[in-house]
Structures are given as C-alpha cells and as structure tokens.
C-alpha cells in the first residue's frame, strides 16, 4: 500500500503497453493525446497539477518514432487513489483497440530514466538477401565505426556521425528471405539511438534498399525489450 | 485500408500516414456477409477535416444503428498518397474494411462547399467508378450526394444517381430499406430502384428530368420524364429534433483533427434572417433541443470519448432560448471533470460579461465579431441588425476582461455597396481602437490589435440576394485596394480573401447543368482538393470553362432576372420565393426585418412542420 501525503498526494502507476500494426504510424504526440482520452474513459482517478491550468501528469519513456512497432512501451501516470493495478489494466484495455493493449501495470517509485538500453528486431526485405549479406551487415555493425548522415537542424547541412558506441550488440541472420537484425541500442536520454539509423547505415554501407519499388524492398522495426544500465530487465 | 498488403510499405513513404490507417476506437465493424446494404460515406476532403464533420458523425451512427446496413467512412487522400495509389494500383477504399468503393452498394458524398466538387469526383475516379451517372453499369454502386451544396446541385447533378435534399437521418435509411426490399424480392434494377426512390420525399433523381433552355441561354423549364416523378423536390427535415437520434459514441481519431472535441448541436435553423446567409434560410424552420436532452447527451459523450472540450454549435448560439439553463447544467459537472466549454459563434449584441466568465473559449481565446458591413445603412440592407453601439459595448467588455486582440469580419461586394461603405469598415475599426484608448489605463490590457478580415460576397441560392450580380474580379480587387488605403492605423491589420476563389464559388453555387462538362474537364486534368490554397488554380478553372464553352460571367456578374427560371427552382427548401422577393425589396428600401422571436415574417418554412415555439 502506498501512502498519500500532502507533499505527495498521488501514487505513480507504471503501465507497460504494446503499440503494433497500423498504430506504428501514429506519432508520439498523437499517442499522448489518445492516451489521455483512454485514461479518462477508463475513469482512472487521475491526479491533476495544481494551478490555473490543471493538467494530468503522464510521462512516457523513450518515445517511438513513426514506423516502429513495440511490445514494450512504458508510461507513468499519477493517480490520487491506488486502485488495484489489475483493475486499472482491465479498464484501460476495455478502452483501447486490439493494436494497443496494456501488458502489465504496477505501482512504482522507480524512475523511467533508468531505462538505458532497448532491444529491437529489424527485418529487411531486400534484393539479393543472402547469408553473406547478413554476415556483412553484422560485421559492419560490430566493426570500428558505423557512420550515418544526421540532420541536426532543418535547413542546415547534414553531419556525418559515428553511432557505433550506441550499439550494444547486433546479430544478423537470413530468416524467411529477410535479413533479420537483433540489436540492442542506447536509450539513454543523452545518447538515444533511433533504430532507423541502423537501417540507413546499412543502406549506405551495403547499398541495399535502393529499389524505388516500395513493395519489393522494405523493412520493419519492432521494439521488444528494455534494460537498465546493468542489462537487467527494466520494469 | 489495412487489408491491402501493398499499403503498409507505402504508408512509410507518405506524410502523416496516421490519417490513412483507420482502426479507431468506437469505429463500427460488421460482418459484410451478414449485411444487406454496404454504404460508403465519403467526405471529399482530408481525414482531419472529414472526421470533424458533425453531419457525418450523426449519419454514420444512424445508418449503423440498422442491422442490415454497414456504413463505413472514406476520405480524400493527400497528393503524395494519391501518387502512390496510382503507382501501386491501390484503389480508393473504406477506412473500416479496407474494401474498394466498387464493393459497396451505395457511395454517398457529403458536399459541404462548392470547391469540394472536384475532390468528390476525383475520389470516384480513384475508385474506378464512372464519373457520369449515365455511364454506370448495373452492378456499379449507387452514387449519392447530400449536404448544404445540394440546394443547388445542378452543376454536378449529372454525376449523381440520387441526391438527398435536406436532413438525412430518415431519408438515408428509407433509401437503404427500399434498396434491400427490391433486392430481396428480385425487382431491383438500377432504373427501377431510382424511379421508386424518386417517390421518397427529399430524394432528387437528376436523370428523371429533362432540362430545356431559352435562346438567350436562360433556363426554360424542368420537365419530369414520367408523371409519377415529382415536379419539385421538397426538402426533408426532422420534425422533432429533441427526440432525433444523436450519437452517444464517437469514432476516436488517433491523429489530431480540426474539431477534435465533443460537438453538441443545440438547434437547427436560425431566427435572424440575414439576407446574404444561405444557411439561415435553408435550415429553417428553427427547431431547438431541450437543455435536459443536451446535458444528458453531453455527459454520455464525455464518458464514451474522454474529450476535454465540449463545443456548443448552431448558427447563432446566443439565440438559443434556454442558453442559461444549458450552460448551468453543463457547468455543474464540467469544471470538476476538467472539461471546458466553447462557443464558436457569438453575436455582437449578445456578448456579455457573464458569457466571458462561463465559457472558456471566450475566456482564453481571441474574440471575433462579425458586423459584416461598415455602415449602418449597409447593415440594414443585409438585415444584420447590429449597431455600432452594440459593437463598442461588446469590445468594451472584451477589453475590460483582458482581451487585447479583436477580430472583425466583413464582406465586400454586398448589394448597393459604395466606396463610403468600404471606408466605413476602416472607420469602425478605428472606433474600436479609440474605445480602447478612452478606457482608463488600469481597466484595459496592455497593447491592442484589431484585425479586419474581409471576404467577398457570393450571392447564394435561396437567399433574398439570389438574383443579385456578383462583383467582377476587377471590382472586388479595386474595393480591396480602396480599403487598404483607408486603413492607416498601425494597430489595425487587414486581411482579405482571394477574390478569384469567390468568383469560382459564385459560378459553382449559381450554375446549371451546362457546367458539368467543365467540372469533368477539371477532374480529367487532375484537379483535386481545390478548397486548399496550394491546389486552387484559377487559370485552370478558366481554361476548363473556356474549353467547355461556359461563360462564367453568365452566372456571376450578369445577375438573374426576377422572373427568370433559376437552376435551383427544382428544389423547395420551405422558404418561398415570395418571401425572398419581399425581403429583397426591403433590402433596397434599407428596411430591416425583425427576428422570428419577435414575430413571424411568413417565410413559408413552417409548412414543412417541425416542433418549435415560434412558427404557427
């Protein structure tokens, strides 16, 4: 049981959820607006900030970019009543569609910023996908340096950046005609690596994904797991 | 669109892909094998605009309440998506099932503004449905049009199999029922169905009329092809709005839409009778909902959507006879639930300190007032019935309440307008600035900005000004420049609408069937989303008119004779021609007409029925 005090008149519920299928095309901003309405519909006892313009407090870990699916998203919400987590989860799920569902919910005192690494699976459908190509991809990702072009500010020229230090691990295999990359990337606020950059690095190095026909060559990205700095599972 | 496997890779390559995915909470899914009538409700604009439309929300709910009908939604793709659809052979499809439009029994379009015509027809083309009704085969969906534009649907009539004139809640179900019945008993053919549908009140089947013209190019007559086809189509209305169906659940968009909030329709119709306003005439008679019904609906919608804003809408919300009961009823729970109230339109003479405190959109947003014309004389001509004193009183309250920005709406090109009336707009704006400076410093906010926004008058069907000529492009531009010269105060900023857009709107709003080939040319030449500045192309329109042999001046600067047969004479919208002529005469006499609340002016709309406290 968590105690509510005048100094801290709320409890923090951590919600782990998935966002898959067509919902990969929903931006983070739209997710935040959607989630607020879901919580209101689920009638969770939301805590609102004090002041002239009260707002609920909802914090998300490592926002997803458009085009990435996830089985491990985290959101912390502040409640003024510690309702049973199972009930909160059931009520939230009743107000979501099948492509977004809560997988776990629990009260926590932990920080979302303890999430340091994220594990992804990237599937690349490309012309001439072979074991050799997969091996070349792995060798490159685990080599000395992995460079990408990054846009810093709109209108300014792109910069060449080495992202190697943000790649903890990577293994590439040929699976089902696809190059499948399992990789753990930095999720630290100061060094967050978007998995799209791994794809663009491979594109640049190996010359893959150059077919303009989008139905012939494409890729998918799925976020699967989260870890702390010591590589224990983030919860 | 989710079922098409090509779509997923395409979505990564377009802007704002979230508008194409569907899958929203509260969307209606049915088993297509178990329904008799599949109904595609198309909105000829983007998802963000279409999802905000109240009419679509209501009719989606009404149609899906019938177990035999499955209504799905369709929106216009943006240009980048359209290119990809062409490249990968992806047909236009419905959001719910992802099925192409050709799989549907009915394909209906909500026509909200004239410039959406090319988008609607462009959507038919993307769906692979023939543009002209006469070219459609037996197994092709029935193409339906409805919405405010169909009070003169003639320019596009020949593209539609069936047109729904007036409110659709009852008619659309009757159309589906007739269709299901004829399918069930084997009597269905396209022709037999349309003929039978023409007997439903509020249904117009354009192909069942022969239109002839005089030598001078004016209309001669509309002749029904068969004796059982009505000579005039009477607009349909819902008699009792208080018991009419209203959605208690809304499809919840993931992406932000234009009006992303609960919209509460308070009443239909308008008691005012501004002489330029088509909505004020064609939605008569006035019918109100009770505060009890509205409060109940609002609570229900809040619980089923989670929205934090409720917008009260109607043509002039402050004319609602029980506004205080309604706002008090809503405010009894909205503050605690962190829900705010907003009002989109406020009349100058109704603006009060009380409203400013109650309504958060008034409390926090900018303020807009619409005097419409710069002098009392011209305001009397258009029957706007607000005075300079009303405006100064309203802005006084606004300034005292801490508002530093006021927006004023006007129109250029109104009948009898002179350069003095235009200079009057600048004078009025100056007086607003003066009102600010005459207030003690401690009672007014710091800084003031007045925005004068001027649109161009389009004489619309079923208004007392329906016969008027529209100003030419040159006249409008000259007037805009004149006003620019009159505004010298740096506290006043001036914005005006593109006159070219108003001219095309004029042609489309007042046109007849001879415009159709020009519109078809526009569509063949790729026009779509004309209502968006980036796609509106005046020269393209002018060459389409020229190539189709259409003289745009005939429909705009010419003006129509009082005894001329008008393209929209085929429609009976309730308000009589005699009333419109009376009002026109009074306009030229600079005489005003009181509102319906003061006394009945005999507009004729009461013959349609409708429960309200004003009409006899």
Interface residues (C-beta under 8 A of the other chain):
Chain A: X21 X22 X23 X25 X26 X27 X29 X30 X31 X33 X34 X36 X37 X38 X39 X40 X41 X43 X48 X54 X66 X67 X95 X96 X97 X99 X214 X215 X218
Chain B: X2 X6 X8 X9 X10 X11 X12 X13 X17 X18 X20 X21 X22 X23 X24 X25 X84 X88 X252 X254 X255 X256 X260 X303 X304 X305 X306 X307 X308 X338
